[in-house]
């Protein structure tokens, strides 16, 4: 069962407002999803491997680098980048995470926090996926409180020596370029560093990644546990404009919107599959779409999905005009993640036994949404960020 067809998940016709370029971008990605991702993704998801043969096609879509301007990047608007996340996630969340880690987090950190020389040196090859990236912030003991990260960095001549432990790092096992955040022993502030593979294609000594196994969702994007032991990074690869965790937060705020758009993509897919299934599945001599309970489910699923789409559209408008705040982005991420989890769960319920089979795609979207609600700030943490903005009182201390 394909995720496209006569069922519409754009009930308020928001895509009618897209520009010609944005519409072409949407259609280009949908065609790639249908032709290249959907036929193979379930097999890779079940084997917990990333389909690396997709890289040339992803590069040809003209989406890598997202909103970054120059150095081979497309300079997309926030709404256009939202459409990218939505449409890729509508096909598969692991592929979307691969792009998000590489394009938004790693390349985004280099663009926002790096020097002009660093941007010119690193970004062009990443924009074509000739080199892939990762973003190493989270640690085994520091997820929601990543501000307290313990990985250390000390200056030694023209190098920095990093020691510590990172975990849940997407593409961390294979990336050519890894942005690593560590605490400077000299002043206690968090700094950013760019680790590059050696000329022979191997990671430098002291960078020891192990792929995490046994995941329930996002299975087609390897995430790594990384031990860092006296890893030497040259001063030229210290991100010039990363002076404290406040700078790291700027990157995370900029990318949080992508997780909300991803949630929309998962919810669209789940709703479309459920609505199409309701018209095909016959029980008691008639399609289940004729039953009141099923129509009630579909109506409420579509209402929640439409609310998600409206929030993300407004978020993009605010971001493109420089008016989006961190708490605003947190509210959208929190709300869309909650709604998308519910929509995917309702779709799984509507498909009953068939819903547990990955061949129907819903189970993949459901478990992937469970992951989305956790990364880039859990729903609980997002609520506290919004709560602090409402009350002026921090619940973190």
Long-range contacts (C-beta under 8 A, 24 or more apart in sequence): 1-273, 1-276, 1-277, 1-360, 1-361, 2-34, 2-38, 3-33, 3-34, 3-38, 3-90, 3-91, 3-269, 3-272, 3-273, 3-361, 4-30, 4-34, 4-272, 5-272, 5-276, 6-276, 7-271, 7-272, 7-275, 7-276, 9-267, 9-268, 9-271, 9-272, 9-302, 9-305, 10-309, 11-302, 11-305, 11-306, 12-306, 12-309, 12-310, 14-309, 14-310, 14-313, 18-79, 18-83, 21-80, 22-77, 22-79, 22-80, 22-83, 25-62, 25-63, 25-76, 25-80, 25-83, 25-84, 26-83, 26-87, 28-61, 28-62, 29-61, 29-63, 29-83, 29-84, 29-87, 29-88, 30-87, 30-90, 32-57, 32-58, 32-61, 33-87, 33-88, 33-90, 33-91, 33-92, 34-91, 37-88, 37-91, 37-92, 37-95, 38-91, 38-92, 38-361, 41-91, 41-92, 41-94, 41-95, 41-220, 41-364, 42-358, 42-359, 42-361, 42-364, 44-94, 44-220, 45-92, 45-94, 45-219, 45-220, 45-358, 45-364, 46-219, 46-358, 48-213, 48-215, 48-219, 48-220, 48-222, 49-220, 49-222, 50-94, 50-98, 50-171, 50-220, 50-221, 50-222, 51-95, 51-220, 54-95, 55-129, 55-132, 56-129, 58-95, 58-99, 58-129, 59-128, 59-129, 63-99, 63-103, 64-99, 64-102, 64-103, 64-107, 64-126, 64-127, 64-128, 64-129, 65-103, 65-107, 65-123, 65-126, 65-127, 66-103, 66-104, 66-107, 66-108, 68-107, 68-108, 68-111, 68-123, 68-127, 70-119, 71-111, 71-119, 71-120, 71-123, 71-124, 71-127, 72-123, 72-124, 72-127, 72-128, 73-107, 73-111, 73-123, 73-127, 77-316, 77-320, 78-257, 78-315, 78-316, 78-317, 78-319, 78-320, 79-313, 79-316, 79-317, 79-320, 81-258, 81-261, 82-257, 82-258, 82-261, 82-264, 82-312, 82-313, 82-315, 82-316, 83-261, 84-261, 85-258, 85-261, 85-262, 85-265, 86-261, 86-262, 86-264, 86-265, 86-268, 86-312, 87-265, 88-262, 88-265, 89-261, 89-262, 89-263, 89-264, 89-265, 89-266, 89-269, 89-368, 90-265, 90-266, 90-268, 90-269, 91-265, 91-269, 92-220, 92-364, 92-368, 93-217, 93-218, 93-262, 93-265, 93-266, 93-364, 93-365, 93-368, 93-369, 93-371, 93-372, 94-218, 94-219, 94-220, 94-221, 94-368, 95-220, 95-221, 96-262, 96-265, 97-170, 97-218, 97-221, 98-170, 98-171, 98-221, 100-255, 100-258, 100-259, 100-262, 101-133, 101-134, 101-135, 101-170, 101-171, 101-221, 102-126, 102-129, 102-132, 102-133, 102-134, 102-171, 102-175, 104-254, 104-255, 104-258, 105-133, 105-135, 105-179, 105-251, 105-255, 106-133, 106-134, 106-135, 106-175, 106-177, 106-178, 106-179, 107-133, 108-251, 108-254, 108-255, 109-135, 109-179, 109-192, 109-239, 109-242, 109-251, 110-177, 110-179, 110-194, 110-239, 112-241, 112-247, 112-250, 112-251, 112-254, 113-192, 113-239, 113-240, 113-241, 113-242, 113-247, 113-251, 114-194, 114-239, 114-240, 114-241, 115-239, 115-240, 115-241, 118-194, 118-236, 118-237, 118-239, 118-240, 122-177, 122-194, 126-177, 131-176, 131-177, 132-171, 132-174, 132-175, 132-176, 132-177, 133-171, 133-175, 133-176, 133-177, 133-178, 133-179, 134-169, 134-170, 134-171, 134-172, 134-175, 134-177, 134-178, 134-179, 135-169, 135-170, 135-178, 135-179, 136-166, 136-169, 136-172, 136-178, 136-179, 136-180, 136-181, 136-226, 137-166, 137-181, 137-248, 138-166, 138-167, 138-168, 138-169, 139-164, 139-165, 139-166, 139-167, 140-165, 140-167, 140-225, 143-168, 144-377, 144-378, 144-380, 144-381, 145-396, 146-248, 147-190, 147-245, 149-181, 149-182, 149-183, 149-190, 150-183, 151-180, 151-181, 151-182, 151-183, 151-228, 152-182, 152-183, 152-184, 152-185, 153-182, 153-183, 153-184, 153-185, 153-191, 153-193, 154-184, 154-185, 154-186, 155-184, 155-186, 155-235, 156-232, 158-234, 158-235, 159-232, 159-233, 159-234, 159-235, 160-191, 160-193, 160-232, 160-233, 160-234, 160-235, 160-238, 161-230, 161-231, 161-232, 162-193, 162-206, 162-228, 162-230, 162-231, 162-232, 162-233, 163-228, 163-229, 163-230, 163-231, 164-228, 165-225, 165-226, 165-227, 165-228, 166-224, 166-225, 166-226, 166-228, 167-212, 167-224, 167-225, 167-226, 168-212, 168-223, 168-224, 168-225, 168-375, 169-209, 169-223, 169-224, 169-225, 169-226, 170-221, 170-222, 170-223, 171-221, 171-222, 171-224, 172-209, 172-222, 172-223, 172-224, 172-226, 173-209, 173-210, 173-211, 173-222, 173-224, 174-222, 178-207, 179-239, 180-228, 180-231, 180-233, 181-242, 181-248, 189-243, 189-244, 189-245, 190-242, 190-244, 190-245, 190-247, 190-248, 191-238, 191-239, 191-242, 191-243, 192-238, 192-239, 192-242, 192-247, 192-248, 193-233, 193-237, 193-238, 193-239, 194-233, 194-237, 194-238, 194-239, 195-231, 195-233, 195-237, 196-237, 204-231, 204-232, 205-230, 205-231, 205-232, 206-230, 206-231, 206-232, 207-231, 215-371, 216-367, 216-370, 217-364, 217-367, 217-368, 217-369, 217-370, 217-371, 218-367, 218-368, 218-371, 219-367, 249-326, 252-376, 252-377, 253-326, 253-329, 255-376, 256-326, 256-329, 256-330, 256-332, 256-333, 256-376, 256-377, 257-312, 257-315, 257-316, 257-319, 257-324, 257-329, 257-332, 257-333, 259-333, 259-336, 259-337, 259-372, 259-375, 259-376, 260-308, 260-311, 260-312, 260-315, 260-329, 260-332, 260-333, 260-336, 260-337, 261-312, 262-372, 263-308, 263-333, 263-336, 263-337, 263-339, 263-340, 263-369, 263-372, 264-305, 264-308, 264-309, 264-312, 264-336, 264-340, 266-340, 266-343, 266-344, 266-365, 266-368, 266-369, 266-372, 267-301, 267-304, 267-305, 267-308, 267-336, 267-339, 267-340, 267-343, 267-344, 267-369, 268-305, 269-361, 269-362, 269-365, 270-301, 270-340, 270-343, 270-344, 270-346, 270-347, 270-348, 270-362, 270-365, 270-366, 271-298, 271-301, 271-302, 271-305, 271-343, 271-347, 273-347, 273-351, 273-360, 273-361, 273-362, 274-298, 274-301, 274-346, 274-347, 274-350, 274-351, 274-362, 277-350, 277-351, 277-354, 277-360, 278-350, 288-350, 294-350, 297-346, 297-349, 297-350, 300-346, 301-343, 301-346, 301-347, 304-339, 304-342, 304-343, 305-339, 305-343, 307-335, 307-339, 308-335, 308-336, 308-339, 308-340, 311-335, 311-336, 312-336, 325-389, 326-385, 327-385, 327-386, 327-388, 327-389, 330-377, 330-382, 330-383, 330-385, 330-386, 331-382, 331-386, 333-376, 333-377, 333-382, 334-379, 334-382, 334-383, 334-386, 337-369, 337-372, 337-373, 337-379, 338-373, 338-379, 340-369, 340-372, 341-366, 341-369, 341-370, 341-373, 344-369
